[in-house]
Amino acid sequence: MSKTIKILGTGCTKCKNTIAIVEHVVKENNIDAIIEKVEDIMEIMKYNVLSTPVLVVDEEIKIKGRVPSKKEIEELLK
């Protein structure tokens, strides 16, 4: 069953870096996942977060307000 990964952010540098790292980890580790970029502020507000980027895995907030490391993402997705 594939994971649903959402990166919430308005397109700032931190958000773009997070997206790049997540895409790299998913590809490198052959993880079955759907990656979704959420840039709509109204959609982001539904998650009740104040700072971006936010990493959401299967509708559960895992990381918010910072760019996670590659290793951290690998551990979250295994």
Phi, psi and omega in degrees: 000130183281149177275151173252118181245126177242136173247114181267129178175156186271006178104014179288172181300317179299320180294317179296320178296318179298315179301314181299317181294315180298314180299319180296313181297316181298314181292313183298326184257009181051045181275131179281100185211150173253122181256128182235130176264123181248109182249350181287120185300325180292323178291319179298320181297335179296338180271358175057047178243149183256338181229145180244162004282158178233132177255120181243124178242120181050048177065018176242124180292123182254319182218139177217144173080009180203163177272119180284158177281162178301315181298319180298318179293318178304316181294323179292327187267355180273000000 
